[in-house]
Amino acid sequence: MAYAISQSGSSRSFPDGDSFLQNASRAANADILVLCGATFVADSSKSAILIELGNESLAEHIGDDCNETNVLGFARYCNGDDKPSPLVELVRPAGASDTAVAAARDMFKMAGLEVVVSSDQIGRIINRLVLPKYNAALRFLDEGLATQQDMDLTCKLGLGYPDGPIERVVRGGLARHFDVTQALFETYGTPSYAPPRRAVVASRRKRGG
């Protein structure tokens, strides 16, 4: 299925040189339109229009009362500033059609990516599941529960994690972690989403105080 990309600025899902960008069609009549930073314009002739998301909801681009059935959001999961993973979170608003979802899923799978479907909630699936765990690990480190090395090793050997929660957050960037968890905390007010001290400090240092 042919897809075209309309891009403005950089894309977290598809950095420069990514094969997904290179394999995009240049034809105006491509079945699917992928928007990476570009402004959304309704077009019922497309099987699907996909809007790349960051920490925001899809509704911020299309409104809560959008009647277009072919519009979806998406984000390719990245651990902070790490390179993108093969996982794409496809965001399905209430009015989206099964046809649009199937077209988007097929497109990403043909590109070698795996797709999961989420409703339009800030944080989607992964961040809502794992950020409380990362925040807790950073708070336990401040409380002196154990060293970073011992907590990470416990999760790797005891739980089978490929990497520990603290090393994963630090590798992805504490300032970036602040941005993501702050967006969830502002939206839901759940204490477990509140940015931990180390992330707050990293964010302030990055911004010069």
Backbone as CSV, one residue per row, in Angstrom:
resi,resn,N_x,N_y,N_z,CA_x,CA_y,CA_z,C_x,C_y,C_z
1,MET,0.850,-1.193,0.000,0.000,0.000,0.000,0.885,1.241,0.000
2,ALA,0.662,2.135,-0.957,1.505,3.317,-1.093,1.158,4.356,-0.030
3,TYR,2.192,4.974,0.515,1.990,6.046,1.483,2.904,7.212,1.137
4,ALA,2.429,8.399,1.437,3.221,9.608,1.254,3.429,10.260,2.611
5,ILE,4.502,11.026,2.731,4.829,11.693,3.992,4.863,13.196,3.765
6,SER,4.195,13.922,4.644,4.291,15.379,4.679,4.988,15.733,5.984
7,GLN,6.179,16.305,5.874,7.010,16.502,7.063,7.419,17.952,7.216
8,SER,7.389,18.414,8.464,7.883,19.742,8.810,8.728,19.596,10.069
9,GLY,10.021,19.791,9.939,10.916,19.587,11.070,11.309,18.128,11.208
10,SER,11.946,17.808,12.318,12.421,16.446,12.542,11.307,15.564,13.085
11,SER,11.474,14.254,12.908,10.500,13.272,13.384,11.174,12.354,14.392
12,ARG,10.552,12.189,15.574,11.089,11.244,16.554,10.869,9.806,16.098
13,SER,9.775,9.568,15.395,9.469,8.216,14.943,10.388,7.767,13.815
14,PHE,10.703,8.709,12.926,11.481,8.366,11.740,12.592,9.392,11.539
15,PRO,13.728,9.209,12.215,14.843,10.149,12.051,15.411,10.096,10.640
16,ASP,16.210,11.081,10.305,16.808,11.154,8.972,17.497,9.840,8.615
17,GLY,17.240,9.368,7.400,17.847,8.134,6.929,17.034,6.895,7.205
18,ASP,15.949,7.017,7.975,15.115,5.852,8.274,14.506,5.316,6.976
19,SER,14.452,3.998,6.855,13.946,3.381,5.629,12.483,3.727,5.366
20,PHE,11.719,4.007,6.424,10.311,4.368,6.234,10.202,5.664,5.432
21,LEU,11.106,6.603,5.678,11.116,7.848,4.915,11.551,7.593,3.478
22,GLN,12.558,6.762,3.328,13.117,6.508,2.003,12.151,5.759,1.093
23,ASN,11.271,4.935,1.675,10.355,4.123,0.879,9.012,4.799,0.614
24,ALA,8.856,6.021,1.078,7.589,6.728,0.880,7.392,7.093,-0.586
25,SER,6.143,7.115,-1.002,5.799,7.501,-2.369,5.821,9.023,-2.502
26,ARG,6.160,9.488,-3.676,6.106,10.924,-3.959,4.829,11.301,-4.702
27,ALA,3.980,10.321,-4.930,2.742,10.564,-5.673,1.703,11.241,-4.779
28,ALA,1.008,12.205,-5.328,-0.001,12.936,-4.558,-1.212,12.068,-4.247
29,ASN,-1.405,11.002,-5.038,-2.594,10.164,-4.852,-2.301,8.904,-4.039
30,ALA,-1.257,8.922,-3.214,-0.947,7.766,-2.368,-2.129,7.461,-1.455
31,ASP,-2.321,6.180,-1.145,-3.484,5.753,-0.360,-3.489,6.333,1.055
32,ILE,-2.298,6.444,1.645,-2.171,6.878,3.038,-1.273,8.102,3.100
33,LEU,-1.640,9.049,3.944,-0.823,10.240,4.166,-0.344,10.235,5.612
34,VAL,0.973,10.345,5.790,1.585,10.373,7.118,2.087,11.787,7.381
35,LEU,1.601,12.398,8.448,1.980,13.764,8.794,2.975,13.746,9.947
36,CYS,4.169,14.239,9.682,5.208,14.336,10.711,5.516,15.817,10.920
37,GLY,4.773,16.444,11.805,4.950,17.864,12.066,4.181,18.767,11.129
38,ALA,3.578,18.206,10.100,2.812,18.998,9.138,1.386,19.213,9.641
39,THR,0.747,20.258,9.154,-0.602,20.610,9.593,-1.642,19.666,9.000
40,PHE,-2.575,19.247,9.827,-3.642,18.352,9.377,-4.674,19.099,8.547
41,VAL,-5.003,18.499,7.406,-6.101,18.966,6.561,-6.921,17.741,6.182
42,ALA,-8.210,17.794,6.408,-9.068,16.647,6.116,-9.036,16.299,4.630
43,ASP,-9.050,14.987,4.344,-9.057,14.506,2.960,-9.706,13.129,2.952
44,SER,-10.962,13.075,2.585,-11.716,11.821,2.638,-11.294,10.831,1.559
45,SER,-10.461,11.262,0.609,-10.020,10.349,-0.449,-8.941,9.381,0.036
46,LYS,-8.347,9.644,1.187,-7.277,8.799,1.709,-7.851,7.639,2.527
47,SER,-7.201,6.485,2.412,-7.596,5.352,3.257,-7.348,5.670,4.722
48,ALA,-6.269,6.411,4.973,-5.958,6.825,6.341,-5.046,8.040,6.300
49,ILE,-5.242,8.925,7.260,-4.332,10.042,7.502,-3.777,9.845,8.904
50,LEU,-2.456,9.777,9.001,-1.802,9.472,10.272,-1.024,10.686,10.760
51,ILE,-1.276,11.089,11.997,-0.627,12.262,12.580,0.347,11.805,13.657
52,GLU,1.619,12.142,13.480,2.613,11.768,14.488,2.387,12.575,15.764
53,LEU,2.440,11.886,16.898,2.202,12.515,18.192,3.458,12.494,19.047
54,GLY,3.544,13.486,19.928,4.583,13.501,20.946,3.948,13.187,22.285
55,ASN,3.968,14.165,23.190,3.336,13.984,24.495,1.873,14.414,24.498
56,GLU,1.399,14.919,23.370,0.036,15.443,23.307,-0.955,14.385,22.843
57,SER,-2.235,14.720,22.931,-3.286,13.830,22.439,-3.593,14.158,20.982
58,LEU,-4.218,13.224,20.299,-4.630,13.451,18.916,-5.672,14.560,18.836
59,ALA,-6.521,14.655,19.860,-7.580,15.671,19.865,-7.026,17.086,19.767
60,GLU,-5.801,17.299,20.205,-5.202,18.628,20.114,-4.959,19.032,18.666
61,HIS,-4.908,18.055,17.768,-4.712,18.337,16.346,-6.035,18.411,15.588
62,ILE,-6.994,17.579,15.974,-8.213,17.458,15.165,-9.476,17.886,15.908
63,GLY,-9.376,18.119,17.220,-10.545,18.473,18.012,-11.281,17.237,18.499
64,ASP,-12.034,17.395,19.566,-12.783,16.269,20.125,-13.983,15.879,19.279
65,ASP,-14.451,16.790,18.440,-15.668,16.535,17.670,-15.382,16.279,16.192
66,CYS,-14.168,15.840,15.875,-13.811,15.561,14.483,-14.680,14.430,13.929
67,ASN,-15.247,14.639,12.750,-16.120,13.635,12.135,-15.416,12.796,11.074
68,GLU,-14.135,13.046,10.862,-13.394,12.296,9.849,-13.108,10.886,10.367
69,THR,-13.487,9.884,9.601,-13.329,8.496,10.051,-11.983,7.885,9.664
70,ASN,-11.183,8.626,8.888,-9.921,8.061,8.405,-8.697,8.664,9.088
71,VAL,-8.893,9.384,10.186,-7.786,10.069,10.855,-7.368,9.300,12.111
72,LEU,-6.070,9.035,12.210,-5.494,8.309,13.340,-4.234,9.032,13.807
73,GLY,-3.829,8.751,15.018,-2.549,9.230,15.508,-1.571,8.071,15.609
74,PHE,-0.302,8.389,15.767,0.683,7.324,15.960,1.932,7.894,16.619
75,ALA,2.668,7.024,17.257,3.993,7.357,17.778,4.807,6.074,17.814
76,ARG,5.998,6.135,17.303,6.923,5.005,17.387,7.671,5.139,18.704
77,TYR,7.642,4.098,19.507,8.176,4.223,20.862,9.690,4.411,20.862
78,CYS,10.116,5.410,21.629,11.536,5.644,21.884,11.724,5.740,23.392
79,ASN,12.749,5.113,23.906,13.114,5.313,25.308,13.921,6.598,25.392
80,GLY,13.250,7.691,25.734,13.942,8.974,25.802,14.556,9.336,24.467
81,ASP,15.864,9.595,24.489,16.564,9.984,23.268,17.236,8.805,22.573
82,ASP,16.924,7.568,23.008,17.417,6.386,22.298,16.832,6.345,20.889
83,LYS,17.404,5.509,20.039,16.844,5.356,18.702,15.477,4.682,18.795
84,PRO,14.594,4.911,17.830,13.239,4.346,17.895,13.246,2.822,17.910
85,SER,12.287,2.262,18.621,12.093,0.814,18.667,11.220,0.386,17.484
86,PRO,11.001,-0.919,17.294,10.108,-1.369,16.216,8.622,-1.232,16.548
87,LEU,8.292,-0.726,17.740,6.899,-0.679,18.180,6.240,0.652,17.837
88,VAL,5.087,0.566,17.180,4.283,1.748,16.873,2.988,1.678,17.672
89,GLU,2.712,2.736,18.422,1.430,2.853,19.114,0.487,3.635,18.194
90,LEU,-0.532,2.959,17.732,-1.520,3.557,16.836,-2.672,4.088,17.683
91,VAL,-2.980,5.358,17.530,-4.010,6.000,18.355,-5.307,6.088,17.561
92,ARG,-6.330,5.442,18.117,-7.617,5.378,17.432,-8.656,6.224,18.171
93,PRO,-9.092,7.330,17.573,-10.176,8.097,18.193,-11.493,7.355,18.052
94,ALA,-12.497,7.799,18.776,-13.765,7.071,18.832,-14.413,6.903,17.464
95,GLY,-14.254,7.888,16.578,-14.949,7.829,15.297,-14.188,7.170,14.170
96,ALA,-12.990,6.663,14.430,-12.176,6.076,13.359,-12.766,4.757,12.883
97,SER,-12.624,4.493,11.598,-13.188,3.278,11.010,-12.219,2.108,11.108
98,ASP,-12.772,0.905,11.053,-11.940,-0.299,11.021,-11.059,-0.313,9.774
99,THR,-11.579,0.239,8.685,-10.825,0.268,7.429,-9.559,1.102,7.567
100,ALA,-9.675,2.252,8.214,-8.507,3.115,8.409,-7.474,2.439,9.305
101,VAL,-7.936,1.806,10.366,-7.024,1.117,11.284,-6.303,-0.020,10.564
102,ALA,-7.034,-0.788,9.770,-6.432,-1.906,9.039,-5.402,-1.407,8.034
103,ALA,-5.708,-0.308,7.347,-4.771,0.245,6.365,-3.487,0.703,7.042
104,ALA,-3.619,1.385,8.174,-2.440,1.861,8.898,-1.618,0.698,9.436
105,ARG,-2.302,-0.290,9.984,-1.601,-1.458,10.524,-0.815,-2.175,9.419
106,ASP,-1.446,-2.366,8.269,-0.781,-3.050,7.155,0.439,-2.264,6.676
107,MET,0.302,-0.937,6.606,1.417,-0.106,6.155,2.621,-0.254,7.075
108,PHE,2.388,-0.161,8.382,3.500,-0.261,9.324,4.099,-1.666,9.330
109,LYS,3.258,-2.674,9.227,3.774,-4.046,9.218,4.620,-4.311,7.979
110,MET,4.218,-3.750,6.848,5.020,-3.898,5.636,6.379,-3.216,5.785
111,ALA,6.453,-2.243,6.682,7.718,-1.551,6.949,8.537,-2.263,8.025
112,GLY,8.061,-3.420,8.491,8.796,-4.189,9.487,8.560,-3.749,10.917
113,LEU,7.472,-3.026,11.153,7.164,-2.524,12.486,5.991,-3.286,13.091
114,GLU,5.936,-3.315,14.416,4.834,-3.953,15.129,3.871,-2.882,15.629
115,VAL,2.579,-3.192,15.598,1.555,-2.192,15.900,0.687,-2.633,17.076
116,VAL,0.467,-1.714,17.998,-0.545,-1.880,19.044,-1.493,-0.693,18.935
117,VAL,-2.716,-0.871,19.389,-3.733,0.175,19.244,-4.136,0.703,20.610
118,SER,-4.133,2.024,20.732,-4.507,2.698,21.972,-5.634,3.682,21.689
119,SER,-6.446,3.947,22.700,-7.395,5.050,22.584,-6.616,6.361,22.715
120,ASP,-7.289,7.473,22.502,-6.607,8.766,22.487,-6.425,9.290,23.907
121,GLN,-5.405,8.770,24.575,-5.065,9.198,25.928,-3.597,9.600,25.968
122,ILE,-3.317,10.718,26.594,-1.933,11.166,26.724,-1.127,10.099,27.460
123,GLY,0.028,9.757,26.893,0.852,8.692,27.448,0.660,7.364,26.756
124,ARG,-0.506,7.217,26.109,-0.820,5.982,25.389,-0.580,4.757,26.287
125,ILE,-0.060,3.671,25.755,0.049,2.437,26.534,1.352,2.379,27.327
126,ILE,2.470,2.492,26.631,3.759,2.234,27.282,4.024,3.211,28.417
127,ASN,3.930,4.500,28.135,4.285,5.469,29.170,3.348,5.404,30.371
128,ARG,2.084,5.112,30.141,1.174,5.010,31.284,1.495,3.782,32.137
129,LEU,2.039,2.748,31.507,2.396,1.540,32.254,3.724,1.674,32.997
130,VAL,4.743,2.205,32.318,6.097,2.091,32.872,6.596,3.320,33.624
131,LEU,6.063,4.510,33.328,6.611,5.696,33.985,6.484,5.656,35.505
132,PRO,5.366,5.164,36.069,5.331,5.069,37.535,6.450,4.190,38.103
133,LYS,6.814,3.134,37.387,7.894,2.256,37.850,9.240,2.975,37.792
134,TYR,9.484,3.700,36.700,10.737,4.447,36.591,10.810,5.535,37.664
135,ASN,9.699,6.234,37.879,9.683,7.286,38.895,9.941,6.711,40.287
136,ALA,9.329,5.568,40.569,9.529,4.935,41.874,10.989,4.538,42.068
137,ALA,11.613,3.990,41.032,13.015,3.577,41.142,13.908,4.776,41.453
138,LEU,13.650,5.908,40.804,14.454,7.103,41.056,14.212,7.646,42.461
139,ARG,12.982,7.550,42.952,12.701,8.003,44.318,13.345,7.068,45.343
140,PHE,13.303,5.764,45.081,13.941,4.810,45.987,15.449,5.053,46.048
141,LEU,16.027,5.453,44.924,17.459,5.766,44.903,17.748,6.955,45.811
142,ASP,16.912,7.984,45.747,17.080,9.147,46.625,16.887,8.775,48.094
143,GLU,15.990,7.827,48.354,15.709,7.425,49.738,16.779,6.497,50.312
144,GLY,17.700,6.047,49.463,18.777,5.189,49.939,18.406,3.726,50.068
145,LEU,17.384,3.290,49.346,16.992,1.877,49.414,18.147,0.961,49.036
146,ALA,18.833,1.310,47.967,19.986,0.541,47.487,20.715,1.409,46.473
147,THR,21.863,0.942,46.021,22.572,1.676,44.979,21.861,1.480,43.639
148,GLN,22.174,2.361,42.708,21.608,2.202,41.366,21.994,0.851,40.782
149,GLN,23.250,0.475,40.946,23.729,-0.779,40.373,22.953,-1.977,40.931
150,ASP,22.699,-1.965,42.241,22.005,-3.101,42.846,20.529,-3.142,42.459
151,MET,19.894,-1.989,42.347,18.489,-1.991,41.924,18.355,-2.442,40.472
152,ASP,19.241,-1.947,39.617,19.196,-2.367,38.216,19.495,-3.856,38.083
153,LEU,20.493,-4.341,38.828,20.852,-5.756,38.762,19.707,-6.633,39.266
154,THR,19.014,-6.182,40.302,17.873,-6.933,40.831,16.796,-7.110,39.769
155,CYS,16.507,-6.046,39.037,15.475,-6.132,37.999,15.923,-7.009,36.836
156,LYS,17.208,-6.967,36.512,17.697,-7.773,35.389,17.743,-9.258,35.734
157,LEU,18.279,-9.588,36.892,18.414,-11.001,37.256,17.143,-11.559,37.889
158,GLY,16.457,-10.748,38.676,15.270,-11.237,39.365,14.018,-11.227,38.512
159,LEU,13.904,-10.237,37.610,12.694,-10.093,36.796,12.932,-10.361,35.315
160,GLY,14.184,-10.553,34.938,14.479,-10.854,33.542,14.488,-9.648,32.627
161,TYR,14.587,-8.431,33.191,14.626,-7.230,32.354,15.945,-7.186,31.581
162,PRO,15.932,-6.718,30.336,17.191,-6.595,29.590,18.086,-5.488,30.121
163,ASP,17.481,-4.474,30.738,18.250,-3.427,31.397,17.467,-2.950,32.613
164,GLY,18.164,-2.329,33.551,17.510,-1.882,34.770,16.740,-0.593,34.556
165,PRO,15.771,-0.284,35.422,14.943,0.904,35.223,15.719,2.210,35.304
166,ILE,16.694,2.286,36.208,17.423,3.546,36.354,18.393,3.744,35.198
167,GLU,19.131,2.690,34.842,20.057,2.841,33.715,19.294,3.157,32.432
168,ARG,18.084,2.647,32.320,17.289,2.906,31.121,16.858,4.371,31.055
169,VAL,16.411,4.906,32.185,15.995,6.312,32.209,17.190,7.232,31.994
170,VAL,18.298,6.927,32.652,19.489,7.765,32.511,19.995,7.740,31.069
171,ARG,20.001,6.567,30.459,20.455,6.464,29.070,19.550,7.261,28.131
172,GLY,18.244,7.209,28.371,17.308,7.945,27.526,17.302,9.437,27.786
173,GLY,17.827,9.856,28.945,17.906,11.277,29.269,16.919,11.667,30.356
174,LEU,17.445,12.108,31.497,16.573,12.484,32.608,15.722,13.710,32.277
175,ALA,16.269,14.643,31.505,15.487,15.828,31.133,14.319,15.435,30.231
176,ARG,14.574,14.516,29.326,13.495,14.024,28.468,12.452,13.282,29.306
177,HIS,12.905,12.517,30.283,11.983,11.807,31.171,11.084,12.799,31.905
178,PHE,11.651,13.918,32.327,10.846,14.948,32.992,9.717,15.415,32.080
179,ASP,10.025,15.708,30.831,9.009,16.226,29.905,7.840,15.256,29.761
180,VAL,8.160,13.975,29.630,7.116,12.983,29.381,6.261,12.765,30.629
181,THR,6.915,12.589,31.769,6.146,12.297,32.982,5.398,13.534,33.483
182,GLN,5.941,14.730,33.230,5.237,15.957,33.603,3.946,16.106,32.810
183,ALA,3.974,15.724,31.525,2.766,15.796,30.701,1.671,14.895,31.262
184,LEU,2.048,13.709,31.726,1.060,12.801,32.312,0.558,13.318,33.655
185,PHE,1.462,13.859,34.463,1.064,14.366,35.780,0.102,15.546,35.638
186,GLU,0.368,16.430,34.684,-0.517,17.575,34.470,-1.890,17.128,33.982
187,THR,-1.926,16.039,33.227,-3.193,15.561,32.666,-4.029,14.807,33.690
188,TYR,-3.396,13.880,34.412,-4.149,12.966,35.266,-4.057,13.296,36.757
189,GLY,-3.012,14.011,37.161,-2.855,14.358,38.571,-2.498,13.194,39.470
190,THR,-2.156,12.065,38.885,-1.808,10.878,39.671,-0.414,11.047,40.270
191,PRO,-0.263,10.901,41.588,1.048,11.146,42.213,2.187,10.324,41.617
192,SER,1.899,9.115,41.166,2.977,8.274,40.627,3.547,8.818,39.321
193,TYR,2.840,9.758,38.680,3.355,10.386,37.464,4.169,11.645,37.763
194,ALA,4.172,12.119,39.004,4.901,13.343,39.335,6.390,13.150,39.060
195,PRO,7.027,14.071,38.360,8.449,13.907,38.030,9.307,13.785,39.290
196,PRO,10.192,12.804,39.354,11.073,12.653,40.511,12.150,13.737,40.531
197,ARG,12.761,13.917,41.686,13.704,15.015,41.894,14.815,15.044,40.851
198,ARG,15.410,13.892,40.559,16.536,13.873,39.624,16.130,14.333,38.228
199,ALA,14.904,14.015,37.825,14.423,14.465,36.521,14.165,15.970,36.525
200,VAL,13.642,16.486,37.644,13.407,17.930,37.768,14.727,18.683,37.673
201,VAL,15.731,18.202,38.401,17.045,18.849,38.387,17.640,18.833,36.982
202,ALA,17.561,17.685,36.315,18.119,17.575,34.963,17.421,18.529,34.002
203,SER,16.108,18.650,34.136,15.356,19.550,33.264,15.755,21.004,33.502
204,ARG,15.895,21.387,34.758,16.268,22.769,35.069,17.683,23.082,34.597
205,ARG,18.582,22.128,34.753,19.958,22.341,34.292,20.009,22.478,32.777
206,LYS,19.208,21.673,32.086,19.181,21.742,30.625,18.673,23.093,30.151
207,ARG,17.728,23.651,30.911,17.133,24.932,30.535,17.858,26.123,31.157
208,GLY,18.970,25.840,31.823,19.767,26.922,32.378,19.245,27.478,33.676
209,GLY,18.682,26.590,34.527,18.215,27.044,35.832,16.750,26.886,36.010
